[in-house]
C-alpha cells in the first residue's frame, strides 16, 4: 500500500497542474484578410453593420466577450458580434464578424477558434 501511495505521489508530481485560465493570445498579431477577400456573405454583413441593420438574427449586435483571448484585450462591451450567413444552413453556422468600438473588424469562420483582422 505504501508503494502505491509513493507511485501516485510521483506521478502527480510529474504531471503539470491544469491551469484554470484560458491562455492569453491577445498580444500576438492576427493574420490579415482584405475586405475584398472575405466571402460575399461576410462583405454583406459588414455593409449591414455600417448601415445599422436590419440584421437577420436576434443575437446580431450582442456583446462578444473575447473569452478565447484571441483578440486584443479590451473592456467588456468593446466588441460586438454579427452572424455571417452560410448558404444552405438553416441555423447561424460558424461564421462571424466581430467589430470593435473603434471600428476594427475581425472575421472568424470556425466559431471563434481563430480570427483574421479585416484590412480595408
Protein Blocks (a to p, Z undefined) as FASTA:
>chain_A
ZZmmmmmmmmmmmpccddfbdcdfklpccddddfklpcfklmmmmmmmmnopacfbfkgo
iacehlnomaccddehkaccdddddehiabebjbdcdddfkopacddfegopaccdddZZ
